[in-house]
Amino acid sequence: MATPIQQLTNQVDDNPGPKYQPPWDFLPVDTNTGVGGKYIYIGYISGDSNPVTSINFVAYSQAQANPPSGWSWTGQDLKQGAGGKFIYMIWKNGEPGKQPISALQLLVTNQPSPPYIAGYEAINQDLNQGAGGPYIWPYYSTTVQMQAKAEAILVKE
């Protein structure tokens, strides 16, 4: 069985990343790909306690101060500095009877609807909505394991 994701975060920077930030791992796709703004990455920690069981991305016409009722979030606008909609990642942990989420990915494409990816469920929210640029479709899986990242640590001599 795949190890579930138990925590989510965002990393925001003026420079491309994501930056090495243990114990977090980060998806390599900037949520502002192709539209400028801040470099924003989705981070996660895998583990068996209190796993993430639902994830969604929601778009608003204006900034939000709180997540939808019953949901968790980081409060980070995934479009910061790029214009377009205010888009937030929201999730729930430990819902009874729901399969834990074990993998996430973002697909950057010119396709106006999310293409099929074996083992993944598409979330029908373009992360570049209103900002132009390519479509960025988020996906999650309850069966696929996140690929371990090979971290390169550079030591200054």
C-alpha positions in Angstrom: 0.0 0.0 0.0 1.2 3.5 -0.8 2.2 5.8 2.1 -0.4 8.6 2.4 0.3 12.3 2.4 -0.3 13.7 5.8 0.6 17.4 5.6 0.6 20.0 2.8 2.3 23.4 2.5 3.4 26.0 0.0 6.8 27.5 -0.7 6.8 31.0 -2.2 9.9 32.7 -3.5 11.1 35.4 -6.0 13.5 32.8 -7.6 12.8 29.5 -9.2 12.9 26.5 -6.9 11.7 24.6 -5.1 14.3 25.1 -2.4 15.5 22.2 -0.2 13.4 22.4 3.0 13.5 19.2 5.1 11.3 17.4 6.0 9.1 18.6 3.1 9.2 17.4 -0.4 7.9 19.6 -3.2 6.2 19.1 -6.6 8.6 20.5 -9.2 5.9 22.5 -11.0 5.5 26.2 -10.2 1.8 27.1 -9.9 2.5 30.3 -11.8 4.2 28.5 -14.8 4.0 30.8 -17.9 2.3 33.7 -16.2 4.9 35.5 -14.1 4.4 36.3 -10.4 6.0 34.5 -7.5 7.4 31.0 -7.8 5.0 28.9 -5.8 5.4 25.2 -5.1 3.2 22.6 -3.3 4.9 20.7 -0.6 4.0 17.6 1.3 5.1 15.2 4.0 4.1 11.5 3.8 3.2 9.4 6.8 0.6 7.1 8.2 -1.0 9.4 10.9 -4.0 11.5 10.1 -3.7 11.2 6.3 -5.1 13.7 3.7 -8.3 12.2 2.4 -9.7 15.0 0.2 -8.0 17.7 -1.8 -9.4 20.4 -4.0 -8.4 23.7 -5.6 -10.9 26.6 -5.5 -10.9 29.8 -7.4 -12.4 33.2 -6.3 -12.7 36.7 -7.8 -11.1 38.2 -4.6 -8.7 37.2 -1.9 -10.1 35.0 0.9 -9.4 35.3 4.6 -10.7 31.8 5.6 -11.0 28.4 3.9 -14.4 26.9 3.2 -16.1 25.4 6.3 -14.6 22.1 7.3 -11.5 22.4 5.1 -7.8 23.2 5.9 -5.5 25.4 3.8 -2.3 27.4 3.9 -4.0 30.6 2.9 -1.6 31.0 0.0 -3.0 32.4 -3.2 -1.4 30.1 -5.8 -1.5 32.9 -8.4 0.3 35.5 -6.2 1.6 38.3 -8.4 0.3 36.8 -11.7 -3.2 38.2 -11.9 -6.3 36.1 -12.7 -8.3 34.3 -10.1 -7.3 33.8 -6.5 -6.7 30.1 -6.3 -6.3 28.2 -3.1 -5.4 24.6 -2.3 -7.8 23.1 0.4 -7.8 19.7 2.0 -9.3 17.4 4.7 -7.5 14.9 6.9 -8.7 11.6 8.3 -12.3 11.4 6.9 -13.9 8.1 7.9 -14.4 5.7 5.0 -12.3 7.7 2.6 -9.1 6.4 1.0 -5.9 8.4 1.9 -4.3 10.4 -0.8 -0.9 9.0 -1.7 0.3 11.2 -4.6 -0.2 14.6 -6.2 0.9 16.0 -9.5 0.5 19.1 -11.7 0.3 18.8 -15.4 1.2 21.8 -17.6 -0.5 21.5 -20.9 -2.2 23.4 -23.8 -5.3 21.1 -23.4 -8.4 22.9 -22.2 -9.5 19.9 -20.1 -7.4 17.6 -17.9 -6.2 14.6 -20.0 -6.4 11.1 -18.5 -3.5 9.9 -16.4 -3.6 6.3 -15.3 -3.9 5.9 -11.6 -4.9 9.5 -11.0 -8.1 11.5 -10.6 -8.1 14.9 -12.2 -9.3 18.0 -10.3 -11.2 20.1 -12.8 -9.6 23.5 -11.8 -7.1 25.2 -14.0 -4.4 26.7 -11.7 -3.8 29.4 -14.3 -7.5 30.4 -14.6 -7.8 34.0 -15.6 -4.0 34.6 -15.8 -3.4 33.3 -19.3 -0.5 31.0 -20.0 -0.8 27.2 -20.2 -3.4 25.1 -18.4 -2.1 23.6 -15.1 -4.3 20.6 -14.1 -3.9 19.1 -10.6 -4.3 15.4 -10.0 -4.4 13.1 -7.0 -4.1 9.4 -6.5 -5.1 7.0 -3.7 -3.1 4.1 -5.3 0.1 5.6 -6.8 3.1 6.3 -4.5 4.9 9.7 -4.8 8.3 9.2 -6.4 11.1 9.7 -4.0 13.2 12.7 -4.9 16.9 12.4 -5.4 18.1 15.4 -3.5 21.4 16.9 -4.6 23.2 18.8 -1.8 25.8 21.1 -3.0 28.6 22.0 -0.5 30.6 25.1 -1.0 34.3 24.2 -0.9 
